[in-house]
Amino acid sequence: MPLRALIFDVDGTLADTEDVHRQAFNAAFADAGFDWSWGAPMYTQLLAVTGGKKRIHFYLEGMHPEILKRDDIDEVIAELHKQKTAYYVAAMNEGRVPLRPGIERVLREARNEGLTLAIATTTTPVNVQSLLEAAIGPEALDWFDAIGAGDCVDHLKPAPDVYLWVLDKLGLDPEDCLAIEDSANGLKASLAAGVPTLITHCPYTAHHDFAGALKVLDGLGDDIDIAELKKIHNQ
């Protein structure tokens, strides 16, 4: 089956954004008067939960269950996530997070060879937009025929919903595509949708179980080109 499309995750795959997310959460907590601080080891564990609001709720269940009894807890969590997103977008707009090595080159090569590009992520659309515009330019959004983000589906990764949504938008079969993910939850989602998957893990996910991936790499670097991606897809 020839490769017709590349479907990229965002956080940890297009760019090493996870630590920027962590710092943005901590800034939002401080603004709200909470003395919570997520260090890297804790955030590594919290990444098992996809979606920022769900991640906050999961943290509170384990560390501050009394706060979950507040009548306005849903509003509190929503406001914290909104403020966190504002900090994250500001960091992106300042150009503090480049794309991972090899990403822009592969994107450009894929376009030159007529491959379809898409995104399947659990993050918010504004996070995707701010990263692409800052790292490449406003034109980068038009490179992708479908951008499936956290607002498109009811169930986030590891559920396959966002991949199924993207495949429907592209009008392609799963076997036509190669997903590029960095995490176990992302891999579970893509495989559940039937999409062959390449893993390029990041520092926060290097310890994950990637059973079922076609190949596991520490990045695309300078060695992985479209010819190699086609070879991986067809193995």
N, C-alpha and C positions, 0 to 999 in steps of 0.2 A: 504494500500500500504506500503510494508516494506521500511525502510530507507536504501538506498544503498550508498549515497554519502553526504558529507558535503562540501559546497562551502563557502569559507571565503572571506569577504572583507579584506582589509589590514589596511589602515590608520584609527585609532580609534577602530578597531576591533581586529586585531592581536596584536597591540601595540598602546599605546597612543603617536602617532607620530605627532599629529597636531601642537603642540607647537614647535617641532623641525623644522617642515616645515616653520612655521611662522618666526622663528629666521633665518633660512636659506634664506628666501626671503629678510629679512631686511639686512642681510650681503651682499647679491648680489646687492641690491639697493645702499648701501654705497660704494661698490667697484666701481660701475658705476658712482658715483658722484651725485646720486639723494638723496635728503633729505627726502625721503618717509620712514615712519616707521609705520608698522602695529602692533598696540596693540591688545591684546586679544579680546576686544569687537569688534573691526573692523574686525578682522580675523574670528570671529564667524559669522559675516554677509557675509563675502566674501566666506565662505565655501558653501554657497548656489550655487556657481558656481563651477562645477567640471572641473578639468584640470588646471594645473598651468599657462599656457600661457593664457588661457581664463580668468583666475582669474585676472591676471595682466591687461588684456585689459578691463575687467569690472571695475576694480578700476580706471583706467585712464579715462574711460568714465564719471565717476562721480566726480572725484577729479582733474584731469589734462587733460581735453579734448583737450587742445591746443597741447599737445604732440602727440596725435593721428594723427595730421596733418603732422607729419614728413614723408618724403618720405621713410625713412629707418625704419619705426616703426616696421614692421614685424621682421626685423633683430635684432632690439634693444630688442624686447620682447623675441625673441628666445635666444639671448645671455644671457639675465637676467635669463631666466629659466635654461639654461645650467649651469650657475654659481651657481644658487640656488641649483640645483641637486648635484653639486660637494660638496657644504657645507653639504647637507643632508647626502650624502653617507659617507663623512668623519665622521660625528657624529655617523652613524650606525657602521662604522668600528671600532670606538673607544669604542663600547659597551655601549653607553650612554642611549640607550633605550631598556629596556627588554620587553619581551612579557607580555601581560596583564595576571594577575593571572588566572590560570586554563587552559590557552591556550595550553601550551606544553603538559600538562597531557592529555587533551582531544585529541590532535593530536596523541599521542602515543597510547591511548586507542582505538581510531578509527582504527588505523593501525592493532593493535592486534586483533580486531574483524572483520577485513577484509573489512571495509568500504573504499570507494574511497574518496580521498581528492582532492580538487581543489581550485583555487583562481580566483575570479572575482573582478578586481579592476580598477580604472581609473589612478592609478599612473604608473610610468614608470617601465619597467622590472628591471633596475639596482637598483631601490629603493627596490623592492621586494627581490631581491637577497641579497642585502647588509643587510637587516633586518634579513632574515632567517639565513644567514651564521654567522652573529655576535651573534644572540640570541641562536641558536641551534648548528649550525655547517654546513659545506659545504654539508653534506649528506642530509640536510633538503629539498633541492630543489627536490631531487628524491622522496620525500614523496608524491608529488602532481602529479596526472596524467594529469592535465591541469592547466596552469597558464595564465589566460586571463588578460592582462594588457592594459594600455592606447594606446599601439601601434597596438593592434589587430583589432580595429574597428574604424569606422569613427565617430560614435556618442557615446559620453560618458554618464554615468549615469546622469539623471534619465532615459535615453533611455535603453531598455533592451538588447542592442546589445551584450555587453560583456557576459551576462548570456547565450544568445542564442549561442554565439561562444563556450563557455565552454561546454554547453550541447551537442553541435554537436561533440566536441572533445571526450567527455566521452561516447557518444552513449547512453545516458540515457534520459528518459522522465523527465519533470520538477517535477512530483509527486514523483519520486524516490529520490529526493534530499531535503536537508534542507539548506537554505542559512542562514548565520550568518552575520548580518550587524549592523552598528551603527548609520546610518543617514537616514533622510527622503528620500534623493535622492537615496541612496542605496536600500531602501525598495521599492520605486517606480519602480526601475529597475528590481529587483528580482520578484516582483509581476506581472509586465508587461510581464515577461517571463514565468509566471505560477509557479514559485518556492516558496513553502511554506517557511516562513521566521521567524527567531528568531532575536530579536533586543537585543544587549548588548550595550547600549548607553555609550558614553564617556562624559567628562565634556563639550566639545564643542557642543554636540548634545542632551543633556538631555532634552532640551526644544522643540525638534522637535515633529511633529505630526506623530505618529506611527500607525495610524489606518490601520488595515488590517494585522498587524503582529500577528503571533500565540501567542507570548508572548513577554513581554518587561522586560528585566533584566538590572541591573547595571553592570553585568559581569558574567563570568562563575564561578569564585571563586573556593571554595573547594567543593561546594554542587552539581554542575551539572556534571553528568557523562554521558556516552553513553546511558545507560538505560533511563535516564531522557530526553535526546535529542530525543530518539526514541519515548518516550511518548508524548513529545511536538509535534513532527512531525505528529503523528497519531491522535492528538486530533481533 
